[in-house]
Amino acid sequence: MANLARIATVGSGAQLLLVAGDVPGLPEALRALVGQALTLTPCDTVAAALAHDTQAPVLVPVQMPLGYLQAAFRQGTPPGAALAGWRDTHAALLRDCRRARRRVVMVDVATLLAGGTYLSGVFADALAQRLGVVFGPAGTVPGADHVTDTDTDTDTDTDTDTDTDTGAQSMAEGAAIAGLSSLHATVAAALLATDAQALTLLDELEAMCLGPVSPRLPDPQMIVAAAQVVDRLTEEPRLLHDSLAQTRAEVDSLTGERGLLRDSLAQVQGDVDRLAKERGLLRESLTQAQAEVDRLAEERGLLRENLAQLLAETERLQEAQAAGARQILHDSQAARAESALLNARVAALRRQLEDAQVQHDARAAVSGAQILRLSAELQATRDHVARIHASSSWRVTRPMRAVRRRLGRS
């Protein structure tokens, strides 16, 4: 009923058509059929439509049994339940329509949804005459000079989109109805032919419906196609039997493989247990190794500290050694300079000695005591010079440094 509620209300109040029932795609089909000269009012049931207005005609869409059953089969409904559902629904519908035969007009839904030239030609005229209304544009009815929209939604773009979506859905459903399987159609026709109560109900519906009589048997081509489907379904047990034999062989093979896999699993489980024990031993070894690593790390820290101290001490000793070498070099140079001074002094003393020797020779009369004294002094001087040359002591070489300083000043 929500779809029918979106149909535009046009024309005058005298042109009122009540529609009982909610069928997908019916609003668009009725709009295309009646034009804009009628006010379409949706109602949930025939009783509600009859109570809505005492004069307006009531259009009742009816689903014939073949289409109803095929749609139920597609939804998975069992055949007996589907036929019982159609029979109960339309028996109640007929009871409501019998009380108002002059106002109620029953029409096959398939005829309304079919469209085409038939719907817009002879059938449209007959339906308008039966309903007592005029189809066409709004101008065909006196006083129909305005158009009002019964939808409370003010967004016209949204209404247009919704109507378009509904029309597309109705077309899809119509295509689905037209493409019902041949097997469903054949089963539906056979099921209907075996139910006397359903056939009696169908006879009364066809007598009251406006339009062509719906066929009770499927098209011969559908029957042939259904027979082919039945042949395929008959062939399926043999194929399934072969498939079952093959499946059993595979099951036997898989059973043997399962035994092998169980043995392999037991072996693997034993290996897993053994590896679990080994893992425990390895964890203990790893714990010991980790403790040893920690101890070695601690020793390494101590060794690094000792090494750092040794390096510092070595650096200090190297600096002290370098300083001592520099001092020794300086002392050596000073000793060489003082040795040169001593050599000069020795040379001077030798000259003095030679002069004294000359004087000694010249003085033959010099006493032996003076000669011995001078010889002793000469020998002491020589020994002293020798000791000075052999020594590197600062105290020993002090006289030589003093001589060098005096010579430097002079």
Residue pairs with C-beta under 8 A, 6 or more apart in sequence:
1 22
1 42
1 43
1 44
2 22
3 22
3 24
3 26
3 27
3 166
4 19
4 22
4 26
4 27
4 40
4 42
5 42
5 150
5 151
6 27
6 150
6 151
6 159
6 162
6 163
6 166
7 27
7 30
7 31
7 40
7 42
7 150
8 31
8 36
8 147
8 148
8 149
8 150
9 39
9 40
9 147
9 148
9 149
9 150
10 36
10 37
10 38
10 39
10 138
10 144
10 147
10 148
11 36
11 37
11 38
11 39
11 138
11 141
11 144
12 141
12 142
12 143
12 144
13 39
14 141
14 143
15 37
15 38
15 39
15 133
15 134
15 141
15 144
16 38
16 39
16 41
16 53
16 56
17 34
17 38
17 39
17 40
17 41
17 56
17 57
17 59
17 131
17 133
18 41
18 43
18 49
18 52
18 53
18 56
18 57
18 58
18 59
19 26
19 30
19 40
19 41
19 42
19 43
19 49
19 58
19 59
19 61
20 43
20 44
20 45
20 46
20 48
20 49
20 58
20 59
20 60
20 61
21 44
21 45
21 46
21 60
21 61
22 42
22 44
23 61
23 63
23 109
23 113
24 169
24 170
24 173
25 113
25 166
25 167
25 169
25 170
25 171
25 173
25 174
26 61
26 109
26 112
26 113
26 170
27 40
27 166
28 163
28 166
28 167
28 170
29 112
29 113
29 115
29 119
29 170
30 40
30 59
30 112
31 40
32 115
32 119
32 120
33 112
33 119
33 120
33 124
33 127
33 135
34 40
34 133
34 135
35 135
35 136
35 137
35 138
35 140
36 136
36 137
36 138
36 147
37 133
37 134
37 135
37 136
37 137
37 138
37 140
37 141
37 144
38 133
38 135
41 49
41 52
41 53
41 56
43 49
43 52
43 58
45 96
46 58
46 60
46 93
46 96
46 97
46 104
47 96
49 58
49 60
50 58
50 96
50 99
50 100
50 103
50 104
56 103
57 103
57 104
57 105
57 131
57 132
57 133
58 100
58 103
58 104
58 105
59 105
59 107
59 131
60 93
60 97
60 104
60 105
60 106
60 107
61 106
61 107
61 108
61 109
61 112
62 90
62 93
62 106
62 107
62 108
62 109
62 205
62 209
63 86
63 90
63 109
64 108
64 109
64 110
64 202
64 205
64 214
65 83
65 86
65 188
65 192
65 198
65 202
66 185
66 188
66 189
66 192
66 214
66 215
66 216
66 218
67 109
67 110
67 177
67 180
68 82
68 85
68 86
69 79
69 82
69 83
69 86
69 184
69 187
69 188
69 191
69 192
70 177
70 180
70 181
70 184
70 185
70 188
71 177
71 180
72 81
72 82
72 85
72 86
73 79
73 82
73 184
73 187
73 188
74 180
74 184
77 85
79 187
79 191
83 191
83 192
83 195
83 198
86 198
87 195
87 197
87 198
87 201
90 201
90 205
91 201
94 201
94 204
94 205
94 208
97 104
97 106
97 208
101 208
105 127
105 130
105 131
105 210
106 205
106 208
106 209
106 210
107 127
107 209
107 210
107 211
108 209
108 211
108 212
108 214
110 177
110 214
111 119
111 123
111 211
111 212
112 119
113 170
113 174
113 177
123 210
123 211
124 135
126 210
126 211
127 135
127 210
127 211
128 134
128 135
130 210
134 140
134 141
138 144
138 145
138 147
149 159
151 159
153 159
181 229
182 218
182 221
182 222
182 223
182 224
182 225
182 226
182 229
183 225
183 226
183 229
183 230
185 218
185 219
185 222
185 226
186 218
186 222
186 223
186 226
187 226
188 218
189 216
189 217
189 218
192 198
192 199
192 202
192 216
193 199
193 216
202 216
206 213
206 214
218 226
331 392
331 394
332 392
334 397
334 401
335 392
335 397
337 404
338 388
338 397
338 400
338 401
338 403
338 404
339 388
339 389
339 400
341 400
341 403
341 404
341 407
342 385
342 388
342 389
342 400
342 403
345 385
345 403
346 385
349 378
349 381
349 385
353 378
356 374
359 366
360 366
360 371
360 374
387 396
388 396
388 397
388 399
388 400
391 397
